[in-house]
């Protein structure tokens, strides 16, 4: 096959995407401009309801904020671990890799429900705190934003760690030696050599964690609960309980759009980082 | 799409139910019935499906919550993905409004005589009752007397609130509104109290998550049906059912034949077998704990009635009135709870 013909390899996936992804998306967009799900008459009512309402705007902001905090929390834990992985011998490397992938082998539903056991009023954390005499009454963790972020940090960790490990694995060890022989301290090498080269991995991880945490319907609902207001639950409720499909479609597009904007900004940063 | 699937998994995971699909037979009829995920799915596969197999009918079950059945049937636009719905009153009225059901002829049920009068009509037939009241942990809190008790400080910090998304949630909140001096027409007293207790309530959230929170001690009081209480107790949870002083609320779970179904005869046989005495008797016992609609079957010990004929003594609700205002209540609940 000539180089010019290589693009044909992407055809099957492209066709499948057109059929099963782009077409439904267009239908979704059309629904948001319709008066009802039969698409017989058109109106901007759903968009006015979606964007002209402080509650929904707050919901967008909360959702993006949750994604950002999840990215921050996963990065804080994943970066040191990735550095340990880079410095470790083959056995420890394998252990870290397995530990990183392990959560992916459990369903997100199981992981979410396990967090009820950990965060609950009589859960593992509160029992430990009270047993050690650190607190006298249960600390509210379940159904709080910080509890949700704690859970999402574990749930989304592989999405941050795996791209990071891949990026660090590509660093030529000779570069570290070169930096050291030129008088760079460990910290300086880390800051000037390792982290810049790890940046594309970090950005890829951030994009995945952001998109996944912002749309984590089950974790948001079960661990976060009804007092925290996020877009995915609004979409579900309008579509499945209220049967207002145009509003559900408008909110779904709002969710997708706001997550895409952040993801696009991150990938732009990533492209810059790679060429820097 | 992933989230959509996850939510179904949530239902399945709640009951720890596996979802094997019945293999189609070479002969006889194959039909598809929607069924609630979890306990219902398990029960109908074990008890109802074998009865139909004797009549040469193979049933494939599609586990879907009531609102999901309505959404899926609407999305299918006249080409129903299953032959039989199983619904609570709210989604039932939606189904009627959207024209999703075939006209039902109760005379085709050989077991019609076993149902209390009026429990089968041109829309479908009742197949189980649900009795809704207050569930509490007797080792943690005193027995609540009525709906208004839930707003007292000793219960609020242990209360699990769910909104208007489910039938049991909606009628419980209506009963609370009434106990606080309101009504279906005036829910303001309820919302004022909800706003007041919001910061100290133990949990606000998805109905499907409440039994798990109760089991884990996050909440010690919730509103639910007798079925959930008996099921949790059978799994070793400290839980009792309290009939509120204004009476427990009851409603019927009904089955309907989907408009455009190609297996109408099999669908009638399926519903007929569902209300038959042996099936209702088996479903009313462990590990299923259904509230039977068959007059000849005695409900389980947790159900505060000795026969379905007593259903008239329970608080019931007019869903034709509730459905038009429910979207506003849902919106308002969201807003009050999100602060």
Interface residues (C-beta under 8 A of the other chain):
Chain A: X37 X55 X58 X59 X107 X108 X109 X110 X113 X116 X117 X120 X121 X122 X123 X142 X143 X215 X217 X218 X221 X222 X224 X225 X226 X227 X228 X229 X232 X234 X236 X237 X239 X240 X241 X242 X243 X244
Chain B: X3 X6 X7 X9 X10 X13 X67 X68 X70 X71 X74 X94 X161 X162 X163 X164 X165 X198 X202 X203 X204 X205 X206 X209 X212 X213 X216 X217 X218 X326 X327 X330 X331 X333 X334 X335 X337 X338 X339
